Amino acid sequence: MPATRPGRVSALLVLLGAAAASGLAAAQEPYSPLVPRGKLRFEVRGEYSSFSSRYRTWTEGSSTRGGLEDLGVPFSGAAGARVFPLLSPAEAAVREALGGDYDISLGSMTTFMEKNTARVPVALDVGIFDWLTVGVVVPAVQPETEIAFHFEADSIGANAGFGPGSGAASGFLSDLGTSINGYGAFRDAVCAADPTSSECMDATAVLDDALTFQGGLSAMYGTMFAPLGSSAAGVALQARLASLAMAFEAAGVTGVPASMPLADAFLTTEQILEMVTDPAFGIGAAHTLGQWRALWGLGDIEVRTDARLLESGAPDGPRHIIAGAGARVRLPTGTQDDPANFLDAATGDAQIDVEVRGWMNGRWTDRFGLWADFRYGVQLPGTTERRVFDPNFTFAPMSSQLQLDWDPGDYQFVELSPWFRVVESMTLVAGYRYYRKGRDSFTRSATVETGSAQAAGAPDPEILVPHSGASSSRVTFGMVYNRAVPTADGATGGPLEIRLLYRGVVGGSGGDVPKTGAIEAGFRFFRGLWGG
């Protein structure tokens, strides 16, 4: 764990302790969307969240399954075609040449990954009337990814490496082609004598096998990779070549190469990392598999309003229930993640959200109450840049990166949070939140010309849809501390509220749902703007 994480958490706790150092007791509700008329509420929170696993749905063959997966899993295991799609052509070519199955692997990877986000929202809310409050929230966000990547290539985990180069391959293919042409002339002569003879059928089968073998090898040498000569696949290819040579020699055809050039060295860690970032390999990642931290950036600014609709009981009485409604608009001021940086995280969605809510804050005794909140959000269409590729592959090729028109799915969440006042100034809170987001829709942006190379070879953006919807369950527990701030003349000023909370995701389904744990610490204080 890097030194930055405890430093951030310590800063939050120092903020909490410094704010709690002065004041007189004053009972306040732990949830209060409204601000009294003529008052300004200033709120600063520090939020630090992290996760190293996620609830995810993925497909294997024709089956679909889901569950909890470590973030490092896509970067762990065999370094094959599921990790590097650019290996797929070489894998398919070797299968053709072998006439059997082959799973290419450059070696074994082991990776631990954790994503962290520091977020500091600053909120200003003003009470226009006692029943109406308007405000704005401006968040500063800094995402970070910790990663420990280890690669190892040995005779157990690796069966491929860089190919022998075009020079050695072209000479081999030329000699092989010459001998195949010679055998083709022999077959033609045999079949001309008697097309129905067993000799004709046998010669035709040998020639077809040789042409398939030649086609697979030609395709393989057209890629950057080939089986290691010492691997099972390399030995099998050499055996096929020797078998063809025997069949050709029986027909009097010589000149078949004695051996074929194959990979002769394992890849190193540096070469694997170069494959990720060097555009020549087709991935072109903007950042290698190493620690990554962005600069502080602006998140999506939120403009909000809340209004009281119903109230029952006196605010200072033993029973008090207040219910209301509100609306929010989130502006496209944040930054989406970079599709070329596989470690990046967004500071915002960078498109407009419109949200409506209904809420209730109830107290039935001097000590016990319940906060309830329901929200429905409509995410308006925007644009996004994505790599349009099967999400089950780790490194989507840069050729799949497209500008898309994006229509995010609507979302809803319900939150129920009971609270218990231990003493006048201290309240314990707990809560449960269920969140659900519908699937997005994607279409190719009109700014991408239909005839362009980018539009021509890219997959259908529909491949991104199944992983775009999600649902999650989150629990909260912590404390809210309320103090009244004394003024210079000894009178009691506006209350100062301090809170320390933990929020954690305990379940998820659908698309990628981070199993996040978050610490939140912050304070609110009030100042009079007008009125008494």
C-alpha positions as semicolon CSV with decimal commas, in nm:
position;residue;x (nm);y (nm);z (nm)
1;M;0,000;0,000;0,000
2;P;0,154;0,333;-0,099
3;A;0,211;0,616;0,144
4;T;-0,052;0,829;-0,032
5;R;-0,345;0,628;0,101
6;P;-0,284;0,660;0,478
7;G;-0,185;1,022;0,416
8;R;-0,523;1,096;0,263
9;V;-0,715;0,913;0,534
10;S;-0,514;1,093;0,804
11;A;-0,596;1,425;0,642
12;L;-0,967;1,343;0,660
13;L;-0,941;1,251;1,027
14;V;-0,740;1,565;1,106
15;L;-1,013;1,768;0,938
16;L;-1,273;1,591;1,149
17;G;-1,079;1,640;1,474
18;A;-1,001;2,006;1,411
19;A;-1,364;2,083;1,341
20;A;-1,474;1,906;1,660
21;A;-1,233;2,090;1,885
22;S;-1,471;2,369;1,992
23;G;-1,837;2,440;2,054
24;L;-2,143;2,375;2,270
25;A;-2,392;2,090;2,237
26;A;-2,690;2,142;2,007
27;A;-2,916;1,864;1,877
28;Q;-2,951;1,849;1,498
29;E;-3,102;1,592;1,264
30;P;-2,837;1,384;1,083
31;Y;-3,012;1,433;0,745
32;S;-3,136;1,777;0,650
33;P;-3,182;1,876;0,282
34;L;-3,330;2,213;0,383
35;V;-3,156;2,525;0,509
36;P;-3,346;2,790;0,714
37;R;-3,451;3,104;0,528
38;G;-3,169;3,351;0,478
39;K;-2,896;3,107;0,584
40;L;-2,599;2,979;0,388
41;R;-2,479;2,622;0,448
42;F;-2,121;2,556;0,346
43;E;-2,015;2,192;0,327
44;V;-1,679;2,032;0,256
45;R;-1,634;1,657;0,248
46;G;-1,335;1,439;0,190
47;E;-1,417;1,102;0,033
48;Y;-1,163;0,829;-0,025
49;S;-1,280;0,511;-0,197
50;S;-1,096;0,203;-0,319
51;F;-1,172;-0,136;-0,469
52;S;-0,968;-0,433;-0,590
53;S;-1,257;-0,651;-0,711
54;R;-1,583;-0,611;-0,898
55;Y;-1,909;-0,789;-0,963
56;R;-1,901;-0,874;-1,330
57;T;-2,090;-1,063;-1,600
58;W;-1,887;-1,233;-1,871
59;T;-1,934;-1,492;-2,143
60;E;-1,739;-1,808;-2,214
61;G;-1,839;-1,974;-2,537
62;S;-2,218;-1,983;-2,544
63;S;-2,266;-1,953;-2,166
64;T;-2,299;-1,638;-1,960
65;R;-2,210;-1,621;-1,594
66;G;-2,125;-1,363;-1,333
67;G;-1,967;-1,321;-0,996
68;L;-1,701;-1,139;-0,798
69;E;-1,372;-1,100;-0,986
70;D;-1,041;-0,945;-0,882
71;L;-0,938;-0,650;-1,098
72;G;-0,610;-0,825;-1,174
73;V;-0,775;-1,133;-1,328
74;P;-0,789;-1,001;-1,689
75;F;-0,416;-0,924;-1,657
76;S;-0,330;-1,263;-1,507
77;G;-0,294;-1,617;-1,639
78;A;-0,169;-1,715;-1,983
79;A;-0,059;-1,425;-2,203
80;G;-0,266;-1,550;-2,495
81;A;-0,518;-1,425;-2,747
82;R;-0,773;-1,336;-2,477
83;V;-0,525;-1,085;-2,340
84;F;-0,362;-0,975;-2,666
85;P;-0,609;-0,999;-2,958
86;L;-0,318;-0,943;-3,198
87;L;-0,216;-1,304;-3,120
88;S;-0,539;-1,441;-3,268
89;P;-0,422;-1,449;-3,634
90;A;-0,106;-1,639;-3,540
91;E;-0,308;-1,881;-3,326
92;A;-0,556;-1,947;-3,609
93;A;-0,274;-1,994;-3,863
94;V;-0,095;-2,251;-3,645
95;R;-0,421;-2,441;-3,596
96;E;-0,464;-2,454;-3,974
97;A;-0,108;-2,573;-4,029
98;L;-0,135;-2,835;-3,753
99;G;-0,484;-2,946;-3,846
100;G;-0,564;-2,943;-3,474
101;D;-0,613;-2,730;-3,165
102;Y;-0,357;-2,479;-3,043
103;D;-0,381;-2,210;-2,772
104;I;-0,102;-1,958;-2,809
105;S;0,074;-1,831;-2,496
106;L;0,372;-1,601;-2,455
107;G;0,406;-1,685;-2,086
108;S;0,233;-1,643;-1,750
109;M;0,114;-1,317;-1,592
110;T;0,030;-1,242;-1,230
111;T;-0,123;-0,906;-1,147
112;F;-0,268;-0,727;-0,846
113;M;-0,468;-0,412;-0,913
114;E;-0,650;-0,163;-0,695
115;K;-0,831;0,152;-0,800
116;N;-0,858;0,447;-0,562
117;T;-1,037;0,779;-0,588
118;A;-1,003;1,089;-0,374
119;R;-1,303;1,317;-0,406
120;V;-1,364;1,653;-0,240
121;P;-1,711;1,795;-0,310
122;V;-1,767;2,154;-0,198
123;A;-2,136;2,243;-0,155
124;L;-2,313;2,576;-0,105
125;D;-2,685;2,574;-0,019
126;V;-2,902;2,879;0,050
127;G;-3,243;2,883;0,218
128;I;-3,466;3,097;-0,006
129;F;-3,761;3,023;0,222
130;D;-3,788;2,788;0,517
131;W;-3,945;2,541;0,278
132;L;-3,717;2,595;-0,025
133;T;-3,340;2,551;-0,061
134;V;-3,121;2,587;-0,368
135;G;-2,754;2,497;-0,400
136;V;-2,457;2,384;-0,603
137;V;-2,195;2,113;-0,558
138;V;-1,850;2,143;-0,715
139;P;-1,644;1,821;-0,687
140;A;-1,267;1,789;-0,727
141;V;-1,160;1,435;-0,817
142;Q;-0,830;1,250;-0,839
143;P;-0,833;0,885;-0,954
144;E;-0,539;0,651;-0,904
145;T;-0,457;0,291;-0,998
146;E;-0,207;0,076;-0,813
147;I;-0,078;-0,223;-1,006
148;A;0,183;-0,492;-0,942
149;F;0,251;-0,676;-1,268
150;H;0,472;-0,984;-1,300
151;F;0,543;-1,176;-1,620
152;E;0,728;-1,506;-1,652
153;A;0,803;-1,708;-1,963
154;D;0,923;-2,069;-1,933
155;S;0,874;-2,401;-2,104
156;I;0,562;-2,470;-1,895
157;G;0,375;-2,144;-1,948
158;A;0,501;-2,031;-2,289
159;N;0,471;-2,194;-2,631
160;A;0,532;-1,895;-2,862
161;G;0,760;-1,599;-2,917
162;F;0,855;-1,351;-3,184
163;G;0,877;-1,507;-3,529
164;P;1,205;-1,566;-3,716
165;G;1,166;-1,264;-3,944
166;S;1,067;-1,223;-4,306
167;G;1,409;-1,318;-4,445
168;A;1,426;-1,671;-4,301
169;A;1,052;-1,725;-4,356
170;S;1,055;-1,624;-4,723
171;G;1,339;-1,863;-4,809
172;F;1,164;-2,151;-4,634
173;L;0,828;-2,078;-4,798
174;S;0,991;-2,051;-5,141
175;D;1,158;-2,393;-5,108
176;L;0,839;-2,548;-4,972
177;G;0,635;-2,400;-5,256
178;T;0,876;-2,536;-5,518
179;S;0,852;-2,889;-5,378
180;I;0,470;-2,865;-5,356
181;N;0,456;-2,757;-5,722
182;G;0,672;-3,058;-5,810
183;Y;0,438;-3,292;-5,626
184;G;0,142;-3,125;-5,794
185;A;0,288;-3,220;-6,133
186;F;0,327;-3,580;-6,011
187;R;-0,037;-3,589;-5,896
188;D;-0,160;-3,451;-6,228
189;A;0,028;-3,723;-6,416
190;V;-0,109;-4,001;-6,195
191;C;-0,468;-3,876;-6,223
192;A;-0,440;-3,823;-6,597
193;A;-0,369;-4,194;-6,636
194;D;-0,667;-4,303;-6,424
195;P;-0,872;-4,037;-6,234
196;T;-1,057;-4,305;-6,037
197;S;-0,755;-4,497;-5,917
198;S;-0,655;-4,520;-5,552
199;E;-0,314;-4,377;-5,647
200;C;-0,487;-4,062;-5,779
201;M;-0,701;-4,025;-5,466
202;D;-0,401;-4,078;-5,235
203;A;-0,188;-3,828;-5,425
204;T;-0,472;-3,574;-5,420
205;A;-0,510;-3,615;-5,042
206;V;-0,137;-3,561;-4,987
207;L;-0,138;-3,251;-5,211
208;D;-0,444;-3,104;-5,035
209;D;-0,276;-3,161;-4,699
210;A;0,044;-2,996;-4,822
211;L;-0,147;-2,691;-4,955
212;T;-0,332;-2,653;-4,624
213;F;-0,003;-2,680;-4,439
214;Q;0,154;-2,421;-4,669
215;G;-0,141;-2,182;-4,631
216;G;-0,129;-2,201;-4,251
217;L;0,245;-2,137;-4,242
218;S;0,219;-1,848;-4,488
219;A;-0,044;-1,684;-4,266
220;M;0,163;-1,751;-3,953
221;Y;0,475;-1,591;-4,103
222;G;0,261;-1,291;-4,192
223;T;0,224;-1,218;-3,820
224;M;0,488;-1,121;-3,565
225;F;0,464;-1,450;-3,373
226;A;0,539;-1,820;-3,414
227;P;0,550;-2,128;-3,190
228;L;0,872;-2,192;-3,004
229;G;1,071;-2,465;-3,175
230;S;1,099;-2,653;-2,843
231;S;0,726;-2,637;-2,769
232;A;0,476;-2,915;-2,838
233;A;0,332;-2,715;-3,129
234;G;0,676;-2,651;-3,272
235;V;0,767;-3,020;-3,254
236;A;0,432;-3,113;-3,415
237;L;0,490;-2,869;-3,703
238;Q;0,834;-3,013;-3,767
239;A;0,684;-3,363;-3,764
240;R;0,424;-3,261;-4,024
241;L;0,699;-3,119;-4,242
242;A;0,897;-3,444;-4,213
243;S;0,588;-3,649;-4,299
244;L;0,529;-3,444;-4,615
245;A;0,895;-3,483;-4,711
246;M;0,862;-3,862;-4,687
247;A;0,547;-3,863;-4,901
248;F;0,711;-3,636;-5,158
249;E;1,031;-3,845;-5,172
250;A;0,822;-4,159;-5,238
251;A;0,698;-3,977;-5,550
252;G;1,050;-3,877;-5,646
253;V;1,007;-3,513;-5,543
254;T;1,298;-3,369;-5,343
255;G;1,388;-3,025;-5,213
256;V;1,152;-3,016;-4,913
257;P;1,325;-2,806;-4,642
258;A;1,467;-3,018;-4,361
259;S;1,325;-2,786;-4,093
260;M;1,121;-2,471;-4,063
261;P;1,229;-2,152;-3,885
262;L;1,034;-2,092;-3,564
263;A;1,065;-1,874;-3,254
264;D;1,380;-1,948;-3,057
265;A;1,352;-1,725;-2,747
266;F;1,107;-1,646;-2,470
267;L;0,973;-1,294;-2,440
268;T;1,092;-1,072;-2,155
269;T;0,884;-0,852;-1,926
270;E;1,011;-0,544;-2,108
271;Q;0,894;-0,685;-2,442
272;I;0,549;-0,762;-2,303
273;L;0,517;-0,406;-2,170
274;E;0,633;-0,274;-2,507
275;M;0,359;-0,476;-2,676
276;V;0,104;-0,286;-2,467
277;T;0,227;0,063;-2,556
278;D;0,399;0,040;-2,896
279;P;0,143;0,115;-3,173
280;A;0,329;-0,128;-3,400
281;F;0,169;-0,413;-3,203
282;G;-0,183;-0,276;-3,252
283;I;-0,275;-0,186;-2,892
284;G;-0,118;0,158;-2,853
285;A;-0,195;0,203;-2,483
286;A;-0,139;0,555;-2,351
287;H;0,009;0,418;-2,027
288;T;0,203;0,106;-1,948
289;L;0,113;-0,149;-1,679
290;G;0,252;0,057;-1,394
291;Q;0,131;0,289;-1,120
292;W;-0,095;0,560;-1,258
293;R;-0,236;0,870;-1,094
294;A;-0,416;1,154;-1,265
295;L;-0,396;1,519;-1,169
296;W;-0,683;1,665;-0,971
297;G;-0,971;1,733;-1,206
298;L;-1,319;1,877;-1,200
299;G;-1,609;1,636;-1,167
300;D;-1,966;1,690;-1,287
301;I;-2,098;2,005;-1,119
302;E;-2,444;1,962;-0,966
303;V;-2,713;2,229;-0,934
304;R;-2,992;2,129;-0,694
305;T;-3,307;2,237;-0,518
306;D;-3,520;2,082;-0,243
307;A;-3,862;2,180;-0,112
308;R;-4,070;2,080;0,187
309;L;-4,412;1,944;0,094
310;L;-4,546;1,800;0,419
311;E;-4,465;1,844;0,787
312;S;-4,612;1,678;1,095
313;G;-4,527;1,757;1,457
314;A;-4,313;2,032;1,606
315;P;-3,942;2,048;1,517
316;D;-3,852;2,049;1,889
317;G;-4,120;1,797;1,989
318;P;-4,082;1,423;2,051
319;R;-4,233;1,343;1,712
320;H;-4,151;1,523;1,390
321;I;-4,188;1,410;1,028
322;I;-4,099;1,615;0,725
323;A;-4,129;1,507;0,362
324;G;-4,027;1,682;0,046
325;A;-3,914;1,663;-0,312
326;G;-3,618;1,788;-0,507
327;A;-3,447;1,806;-0,843
328;R;-3,087;1,801;-0,961
329;V;-2,905;1,877;-1,283
330;R;-2,549;1,752;-1,329
331;L;-2,350;1,945;-1,585
332;P;-2,101;1,791;-1,832
333;T;-1,795;1,938;-1,658
334;G;-1,620;1,612;-1,572
335;T;-1,383;1,409;-1,786
336;Q;-1,447;1,060;-1,923
337;D;-1,176;0,799;-1,897
338;D;-0,925;0,766;-2,180
339;P;-1,008;0,453;-2,384
340;A;-0,639;0,417;-2,469
341;N;-0,542;0,409;-2,099
342;F;-0,648;0,074;-1,954
343;L;-0,584;0,203;-1,599
344;D;-0,777;0,530;-1,629
345;A;-1,089;0,630;-1,438
346;A;-1,333;0,910;-1,518
347;T;-1,391;1,220;-1,305
348;G;-1,745;1,242;-1,444
349;D;-1,979;1,128;-1,720
350;A;-1,940;1,454;-1,916
351;Q;-2,306;1,458;-2,018
352;I;-2,616;1,609;-1,856
353;D;-2,818;1,423;-1,591
354;V;-3,161;1,534;-1,475
355;E;-3,274;1,382;-1,147
356;V;-3,592;1,405;-0,940
357;R;-3,625;1,283;-0,583
358;G;-3,867;1,233;-0,301
359;W;-3,747;1,220;0,060
360;M;-3,868;1,184;0,418
361;N;-3,693;1,256;0,747
362;G;-3,886;1,125;1,044
363;R;-3,831;1,123;1,420
364;W;-4,067;0,917;1,636
365;T;-3,891;0,950;1,971
366;D;-3,622;1,177;2,110
367;R;-3,362;0,925;2,002
368;F;-3,481;0,727;1,700
369;G;-3,551;0,838;1,343
370;L;-3,548;0,727;0,980
371;W;-3,429;0,890;0,661
372;A;-3,578;0,767;0,331
373;D;-3,476;0,883;-0,016
374;F;-3,592;0,780;-0,363
375;R;-3,435;0,915;-0,681
376;Y;-3,495;0,871;-1,051
377;G;-3,240;1,004;-1,296
378;V;-3,256;1,055;-1,670
379;Q;-2,914;1,065;-1,836
380;L;-2,936;1,275;-2,149
381;P;-2,758;1,168;-2,470
382;G;-2,399;1,269;-2,527
383;T;-2,087;1,151;-2,703
384;T;-1,816;0,914;-2,590
385;E;-1,502;0,756;-2,727
386;R;-1,471;0,383;-2,669
387;R;-1,282;0,084;-2,797
388;V;-1,560;-0,113;-2,962
389;F;-1,446;-0,465;-2,891
390;D;-1,549;-0,774;-2,700
391;P;-1,520;-0,672;-2,329
392;N;-1,397;-1,023;-2,244
393;F;-1,063;-0,938;-2,411
394;T;-0,814;-0,747;-2,196
395;F;-0,646;-0,518;-2,450
396;A;-0,881;-0,401;-2,722
397;P;-0,687;-0,299;-3,036
398;M;-0,651;0,069;-3,114
399;S;-0,817;0,010;-3,452
400;S;-1,144;-0,046;-3,264
401;Q;-1,144;0,301;-3,100
402;L;-1,444;0,502;-3,221
403;Q;-1,636;0,819;-3,149
404;L;-1,988;0,714;-3,054
405;D;-2,322;0,878;-2,995
406;W;-2,416;0,762;-2,647
407;D;-2,756;0,741;-2,481
408;P;-2,699;0,628;-2,119
409;G;-2,966;0,428;-1,940
410;D;-3,184;0,585;-1,673
411;Y;-3,111;0,506;-1,310
412;Q;-3,298;0,473;-0,982
413;F;-3,199;0,426;-0,622
414;V;-3,374;0,381;-0,292
415;E;-3,208;0,455;0,041
416;L;-3,330;0,376;0,392
417;S;-3,118;0,502;0,681
418;P;-3,226;0,460;1,044
419;W;-3,046;0,674;1,300
420;F;-3,011;0,671;1,677
421;R;-2,914;0,969;1,894
422;V;-2,675;0,854;2,165
423;V;-2,645;1,196;2,331
424;E;-2,759;1,542;2,228
425;S;-2,454;1,603;2,011
426;M;-2,383;1,251;1,880
427;T;-2,596;1,041;1,644
428;L;-2,518;0,697;1,507
429;V;-2,638;0,632;1,153
430;A;-2,673;0,323;0,936
431;G;-2,822;0,272;0,594
432;Y;-2,892;0,059;0,292
433;R;-2,903;0,180;-0,067
434;Y;-3,014;-0,012;-0,375
435;Y;-2,905;0,130;-0,708
436;R;-3,007;0,021;-1,056
437;K;-2,901;0,158;-1,393
438;G;-3,049;0,056;-1,727
439;R;-2,849;-0,037;-2,034
440;D;-2,695;0,225;-2,259
441;S;-2,730;0,246;-2,635
442;F;-2,446;0,328;-2,875
443;T;-2,436;0,429;-3,240
444;R;-2,146;0,536;-3,454
445;S;-2,105;0,910;-3,443
446;A;-2,211;1,104;-3,751
447;T;-1,870;1,275;-3,737
448;V;-1,704;0,945;-3,842
449;E;-1,722;0,918;-4,217
450;T;-1,881;0,598;-4,339
451;G;-1,596;0,523;-4,579
452;S;-1,317;0,589;-4,331
453;A;-1,080;0,317;-4,214
454;Q;-1,206;0,370;-3,860
455;A;-1,567;0,305;-3,957
456;A;-1,499;0,026;-4,206
457;G;-1,340;-0,240;-3,985
458;A;-1,486;-0,164;-3,642
459;P;-1,731;-0,403;-3,474
460;D;-2,092;-0,309;-3,412
461;P;-2,118;-0,087;-3,099
462;E;-2,400;-0,318;-2,988
463;I;-2,125;-0,535;-2,836
464;L;-2,090;-0,275;-2,556
465;V;-2,457;-0,281;-2,454
466;P;-2,478;-0,598;-2,237
467;H;-2,208;-0,469;-1,999
468;S;-2,353;-0,118;-1,962
469;G;-2,638;-0,192;-1,720
470;A;-2,586;-0,274;-1,353
471;S;-2,738;-0,291;-1,006
472;S;-2,572;-0,276;-0,666
473;S;-2,640;-0,283;-0,292
474;R;-2,452;-0,058;-0,052
475;V;-2,446;-0,029;0,326
476;T;-2,351;0,273;0,536
477;F;-2,263;0,320;0,899
478;G;-2,097;0,595;1,098
479;M;-2,160;0,896;1,320
480;V;-2,276;1,256;1,292
481;Y;-2,154;1,504;1,551
482;N;-2,335;1,837;1,598
483;R;-2,191;2,134;1,785
484;A;-2,309;2,490;1,816
485;V;-2,043;2,751;1,746
486;P;-2,011;3,031;2,008
487;T;-1,973;3,386;1,876
488;A;-1,741;3,654;2,016
489;D;-2,009;3,795;2,249
490;G;-2,093;3,452;2,389
491;A;-2,414;3,403;2,194
492;T;-2,483;3,079;2,011
493;G;-2,423;3,098;1,638
494;G;-2,510;2,855;1,361
495;P;-2,449;2,486;1,420
496;L;-2,142;2,307;1,298
497;E;-2,200;1,953;1,180
498;I;-1,922;1,693;1,148
499;R;-1,968;1,346;1,005
500;L;-1,756;1,035;0,964
501;L;-1,907;0,754;0,757
502;Y;-1,810;0,428;0,592
503;R;-1,989;0,317;0,276
504;G;-1,939;-0,025;0,121
505;V;-2,081;-0,220;-0,175
506;V;-2,201;-0,564;-0,063
507;G;-2,356;-0,698;-0,382
508;G;-2,387;-0,632;-0,753
509;S;-2,497;-0,775;-1,085
510;G;-2,520;-0,684;-1,451
511;G;-2,219;-0,498;-1,586
512;D;-1,903;-0,410;-1,399
513;V;-1,992;-0,310;-1,040
514;P;-1,690;-0,210;-0,826
515;K;-1,688;-0,364;-0,477
516;T;-1,603;-0,027;-0,330
517;G;-1,524;0,064;0,027
518;A;-1,526;0,437;0,105
519;I;-1,450;0,662;0,400
520;E;-1,622;0,998;0,413
521;A;-1,537;1,277;0,656
522;G;-1,658;1,634;0,640
523;F;-1,824;1,927;0,804
524;R;-2,102;2,176;0,750
525;F;-2,139;2,520;0,901
526;F;-2,399;2,792;0,861
527;R;-2,389;3,169;0,817
528;G;-2,668;3,422;0,804
529;L;-2,718;3,614;0,480
530;W;-3,039;3,806;0,551
531;G;-3,325;3,809;0,797
532;G;-3,306;3,764;1,173
